[in-house]
């Protein structure tokens, strides 16, 4: 090979190497640019990518209900037999239908847990709460909040509320509603999604307890007056978005391993594990669901219903998106509870229910879950019914567990005054 050809080949090889290096650098620059765009969009539309931004709020000890709730959870005494009893009683909505043995066993259970219940009562008197999680603690899959004990406390308090209704012990009934609201709101204010979901479950118990009270023919004004102010006002749309932001920040920073987050043993669903960038895009794609009622997006509802049936390979985005159903349905129940309380109070005051809901502007707004209108009817026998048409069916279509509370609230005819 002559010298000129060697030089030519060397130059061509050098040019090729430069081009290859330039292409590689261009790909890296493009990839980093795309990653920066994704990060920027996430910060703008979801939240910060720093886990420290999702630490618990700072609340003075004297105002902090969570301090008392932690102590109550630690004081709870529920062996398996007691848990089985509470579980069995939860399927009987009217405590009057309990057997004498069940009632005796439950009374003993409440007595044994009096120290824990006293602590919850003290918590309910505090206006604010914080479980004092650092950003890294909020990122843990196994959050340090005693969630299982708190949910069992909620179930115990809910059954006590039903006993109070049957006994017409309205002081204990109101106390129980306030305590359930306190436990629920305390968890809804935190960043971890699992904590919020347990809080939403406790608030659902509170709604069930309110339903029991407004449905009771013997519930009087002292039982129901100002009961509505106990209903939590946590902005659940923002809370859900905040939880998604926390998850995104945890994954972005490496605080959470995606293999742990989508572990089949914990989710009970085999899912493909996304990359970090895929996960951020997935969260970014569903964050807007919080502001649109699920019932107005039939294509999404149908997709989530279908994916619920998939035994393997369920899309991670669908798994997370399904959780918004629980949040929106609680917003629906809040409005239903407030209106039912107001209607019962008016009937007690005026001797009958109104012809329409015109006196309550809130009733005219689209339902936050179904997107539809409320239904109301005053019957000839003096009773009334207020409902959210389609809510129960929508919840059951998408959520893995069926709703145990109805969205059709029956209001008894007022008793004749003497």
C-alpha positions in Angstrom: 0.0 0.0 0.0 1.6 3.3 -1.0 2.1 6.2 1.3 -0.7 8.4 -0.2 -3.3 5.7 0.3 -2.2 5.1 3.9 -2.6 8.8 4.6 -6.0 8.9 2.9 -7.3 5.9 4.9 -5.9 7.4 8.1 -7.7 10.7 7.4 -10.9 8.9 6.5 -10.7 6.9 9.7 -10.0 10.0 11.7 -13.0 11.8 10.2 -15.2 8.8 10.9 -14.1 8.7 14.5 -14.8 12.4 14.8 -18.2 12.0 13.3 -19.0 9.0 15.5 -17.9 11.0 18.6 -20.0 13.9 17.5 -23.0 11.7 17.0 -22.5 10.1 20.4 -22.2 13.5 22.0 -25.3 14.7 20.1 -27.2 11.7 21.4 -26.1 12.3 24.9 -26.9 16.0 24.6 -30.3 15.2 23.2 -31.0 12.6 25.9 -30.0 15.1 28.6 -32.1 17.8 27.0 -35.1 15.5 26.9 -34.5 14.5 30.5 -34.3 18.1 31.5 -37.6 18.9 29.7 -39.2 16.0 31.5 -37.9 17.2 34.9 -39.1 20.7 34.2 -42.6 19.6 33.2 -42.8 17.4 36.3 -41.8 20.3 38.6 -44.3 22.6 36.9 -47.3 20.2 36.7 -46.8 17.8 39.6 -44.3 19.1 42.2 -40.7 19.3 43.3 -38.2 16.5 42.7 -36.6 16.9 46.0 -37.9 14.5 48.7 -37.3 17.1 51.4 -40.2 19.1 49.9 -42.6 16.3 51.1 -41.6 16.2 54.7 -44.4 16.6 57.2 -45.6 20.0 58.3 -44.2 21.5 61.5 -46.9 21.7 64.1 -46.6 22.7 67.7 -46.9 19.8 70.1 -49.9 21.4 71.9 -51.9 21.4 68.6 -50.6 18.1 67.1 -53.3 15.4 67.1 -50.8 12.9 65.6 -48.8 12.7 68.8 -51.9 11.4 70.6 -52.8 9.1 67.7 -49.4 7.5 67.8 -49.9 6.8 71.5 -53.4 5.5 71.0 -52.1 3.1 68.3 -49.5 1.9 70.7 -52.1 1.4 73.4 -54.5 -0.6 71.2 -55.1 -4.2 72.3 -56.7 -6.3 69.7 -55.8 -10.0 69.6 -57.0 -12.0 66.6 -60.3 -13.0 68.3 -61.1 -9.3 68.8 -60.2 -8.5 65.2 -62.4 -11.3 64.0 -65.3 -9.9 66.1 -64.9 -6.4 64.8 -64.7 -7.8 61.3 -67.9 -9.8 61.7 -69.8 -6.9 63.3 -68.8 -4.5 60.4 -71.1 -6.5 58.1 -74.1 -5.8 60.3 -75.0 -2.2 59.8 -77.6 -2.0 62.6 -76.2 -2.8 66.1 -79.7 -3.8 67.1 -79.2 -6.9 65.0 -76.2 -8.1 67.0 -76.6 -11.2 69.2 -76.4 -10.7 73.0 -73.1 -12.6 73.0 -71.7 -10.2 70.3 -72.8 -7.2 72.2 -71.3 -8.5 75.5 -68.0 -9.3 73.7 -67.9 -5.9 72.1 -68.6 -4.1 75.3 -65.6 -6.0 76.9 -63.5 -5.1 73.9 -64.3 -1.4 74.2 -63.6 -1.6 78.0 -60.2 -3.2 77.4 -59.3 -0.5 74.9 -60.5 2.5 77.0 -56.9 3.9 77.4 -56.5 3.9 73.6 -59.9 5.4 73.0 -59.2 8.1 75.6 -56.1 9.1 73.7 -58.0 9.3 70.4 -60.5 11.6 72.2 -57.6 13.9 73.2 -56.3 13.8 69.6 -59.7 14.9 68.2 -59.6 18.1 70.3 -56.4 19.1 68.4 -57.0 21.2 65.3 -53.8 20.2 63.4 -51.6 17.2 62.9 -48.2 16.1 61.7 -46.5 12.7 62.0 -43.2 14.5 61.7 -41.9 12.5 58.8 -38.7 13.7 57.2 -38.4 13.7 53.4 -36.6 10.4 53.5 -39.1 8.8 55.9 -41.9 9.9 53.7 -40.2 8.1 50.9 -40.1 4.7 52.6 -42.3 2.0 51.3 -42.9 0.9 54.9 -43.8 4.3 56.4 -43.1 4.7 60.1 -46.7 5.8 60.7 -48.6 2.9 62.6 -51.1 2.6 59.7 -52.5 -0.9 60.6 -53.2 0.0 64.2 -54.8 3.3 63.1 -57.1 1.5 60.7 -58.1 -1.0 63.4 -58.8 1.9 65.8 -61.0 3.4 63.1 -63.0 0.2 62.7 -63.4 -0.1 66.5 -64.6 3.5 66.7 -67.0 3.0 63.8 -68.7 0.0 65.5 -68.9 2.0 68.7 -70.8 4.7 66.7 -73.3 2.1 65.6 -73.8 1.0 69.2 -74.3 4.6 70.2 -77.0 5.1 67.6 -78.9 2.0 68.8 -78.7 3.2 72.4 -79.5 6.8 71.4 -76.3 7.8 73.1 -75.8 10.9 71.0 -72.8 12.2 72.9 -70.8 9.1 72.2 -72.1 9.1 68.6 -70.9 12.6 67.9 -67.6 11.8 69.7 -67.1 8.8 67.4 -67.8 10.8 64.2 -65.3 13.5 65.3 -62.6 10.9 66.1 -63.0 9.1 62.8 -62.7 12.5 61.1 -59.5 13.2 63.1 -57.8 10.0 62.2 -58.7 10.3 58.6 -57.6 13.9 58.1 -54.4 13.4 60.0 -53.3 10.8 57.4 -54.7 12.7 54.4 -52.4 15.6 55.3 -49.2 13.5 54.9 -47.3 12.8 51.7 -47.1 9.0 51.4 -49.8 7.6 49.1 -50.4 4.6 51.4 -50.9 7.0 54.4 -53.4 9.0 52.4 -55.3 5.9 51.3 -55.7 4.7 54.9 -56.9 8.2 55.8 -59.5 8.1 53.0 -60.6 4.7 54.3 -61.1 6.2 57.8 -63.1 9.1 56.4 -65.2 6.5 54.6 -66.0 5.0 58.0 -66.9 8.5 59.2 -69.3 8.9 56.3 -70.9 5.5 57.2 -71.3 6.6 60.8 -73.0 9.9 59.6 -75.3 7.9 57.4 -76.3 5.8 60.4 -77.2 8.9 62.3 -79.2 10.7 59.6 -81.0 7.5 58.8 -82.1 6.9 62.5 -85.7 8.1 63.0 -85.0 8.9 66.7 -81.9 11.2 66.0 -82.9 14.6 67.2 -81.4 18.1 66.8 -78.8 17.7 69.5 -77.6 14.6 67.7 -77.2 16.2 64.3 -76.8 20.0 64.9 -73.4 21.1 63.6 -72.3 17.6 62.9 -71.3 18.8 59.4 -68.5 20.9 60.8 -66.7 17.7 61.8 -66.4 16.6 58.2 -62.7 17.0 57.1 -61.9 19.8 54.6 -58.6 18.4 53.4 -58.2 19.2 49.7 -58.0 15.6 48.4 -57.4 16.6 44.8 -54.3 18.5 45.9 -53.4 15.7 48.4 -53.4 13.0 45.6 -51.2 15.2 43.4 -48.9 15.8 46.3 -48.6 12.1 46.9 -47.7 11.5 43.2 -45.1 14.3 43.5 -43.6 12.6 46.5 -43.4 9.3 44.7 -41.8 10.9 41.7 -39.3 12.7 43.9 -38.5 9.5 45.7 -37.8 7.6 42.5 -35.9 10.5 40.9 -33.6 10.8 43.9 -33.1 7.1 44.2 -34.7 7.0 47.7 -37.1 4.3 46.4 -36.2 1.3 44.2 -38.8 0.9 41.5 -38.6 -2.9 42.0 -39.8 -2.4 45.6 -42.5 0.0 44.5 -43.9 -2.5 42.0 -43.3 -5.6 43.9 -45.9 -8.3 43.1 -45.9 -9.5 46.7 -47.2 -6.2 47.9 -49.4 -5.1 45.0 -50.7 -8.6 44.4 -50.4 -7.8 40.6 -47.5 -8.7 38.4 -46.4 -5.5 36.7 -43.5 -4.6 34.4 -41.1 -2.3 36.2 -40.6 1.0 34.4 -37.3 3.0 34.2 -37.0 6.2 36.2 -37.8 8.3 33.1 -40.8 6.1 32.2 -42.1 6.4 35.8 -41.8 10.2 35.8 -43.7 10.3 32.4 -46.3 7.9 33.8 -46.9 10.1 36.9 -46.9 13.2 34.7 -49.5 11.7 32.5 -52.0 10.9 35.3 -51.6 13.9 37.6 -54.3 15.8 35.8 -56.9 13.2 36.7 -57.5 14.8 40.1 -59.5 17.7 38.7 -61.8 15.8 36.3 -64.6 13.6 37.6 -64.0 10.0 36.7 -67.5 9.7 35.5 -67.0 12.2 32.7 -64.2 10.1 31.1 -65.9 6.8 30.1 -62.9 5.7 28.0 -60.6 6.0 31.0 -63.1 4.3 33.3 -63.5 1.4 30.8 -59.7 1.1 30.5 -59.3 0.9 34.3 -62.1 -1.6 34.6 -60.5 -3.8 32.0 -57.0 -3.6 33.5 -58.5 -4.6 36.9 -59.1 -8.0 35.4 -55.6 -8.5 34.1 -53.7 -11.1 36.2 -50.3 -10.3 34.8 -48.7 -7.3 33.2 -51.1 -4.7 34.5 -49.8 -1.2 33.4 -48.3 0.6 36.4 -50.0 3.8 35.3 -53.4 2.2 35.6 -52.5 0.8 39.0 -51.8 4.3 40.3 -54.6 6.0 38.4 -57.2 3.7 40.0 -56.4 5.3 43.4 -58.1 8.6 42.4 -61.4 6.8 42.5 -61.2 6.6 46.3 -60.3 10.2 46.7 -63.1 11.5 44.4 -65.7 9.2 45.9 -64.9 10.7 49.3 -65.5 14.2 48.0 -68.8 12.9 46.7 -69.7 11.4 50.1 -68.7 14.6 51.9 -71.2 16.6 49.9 -73.9 13.9 50.4 -73.3 13.9 54.1 -73.5 17.7 54.5 -76.8 17.8 52.5 -78.3 14.9 54.4 -77.5 16.5 57.7 -79.0 19.8 56.6 -82.1 18.2 55.3 -82.7 16.2 58.5 -82.2 19.4 60.5 -84.7 21.3 58.4 -87.2 18.5 58.7 -86.8 18.6 62.5 -87.3 22.4 62.5 -90.1 22.7 59.9 -91.8 19.4 60.3 -91.1 18.2 56.8 -88.5 18.1 54.0 -88.3 20.8 51.3 -89.7 20.4 47.8 -86.2 20.8 46.3 -82.6 21.4 47.1 -82.8 25.0 45.8 -81.8 26.4 49.3 -78.4 24.7 49.0 -76.4 26.0 46.0 -73.7 23.3 46.6 -76.3 20.7 45.5 -76.4 22.2 42.0 -72.7 21.6 41.2 -71.7 18.5 39.3 -70.7 15.7 41.5 -66.9 15.5 42.0 -66.9 11.8 41.3 -69.5 11.1 38.7 -69.7 14.6 37.1 -73.5 14.2 37.2 -76.3 15.8 39.2 -77.6 14.9 42.6 -81.0 13.3 42.8 -83.6 14.2 45.5 -87.1 13.2 46.2 -89.6 14.0 48.9 -92.1 11.1 49.3 -95.8 11.2 50.1 -95.2 9.4 53.4 -93.0 12.3 54.6 -89.6 10.5 54.1 -87.0 11.7 51.5 -84.0 10.3 49.7 -80.9 12.1 48.3 -78.4 10.2 46.2 -75.6 10.4 43.7 -76.9 8.3 40.7 -74.3 6.0 39.3 -71.6 6.5 42.0 -71.7 3.1 43.5 -71.6 1.4 40.1 -68.7 3.5 39.0 -66.8 2.8 42.2 -67.3 -0.9 41.9 -66.4 -1.0 38.2 -62.9 0.4 38.8 -61.9 -0.2 42.5 -60.6 -3.7 43.4 -62.9 -3.8 46.5 -66.6 -3.0 46.3 -68.0 0.0 48.2 -69.5 -0.9 51.5 -71.3 2.4 51.8 -74.3 3.3 49.7 -74.6 6.6 47.7 -78.4 6.5 48.2 -79.2 8.1 51.6 -82.7 7.4 53.0 -84.1 10.1 55.3 -86.9 9.1 57.7 -90.1 11.0 58.0 -90.1 13.5 60.9 -91.8 12.3 64.0 -95.0 14.1 64.9 -94.5 16.8 67.5 -96.4 16.5 70.8 
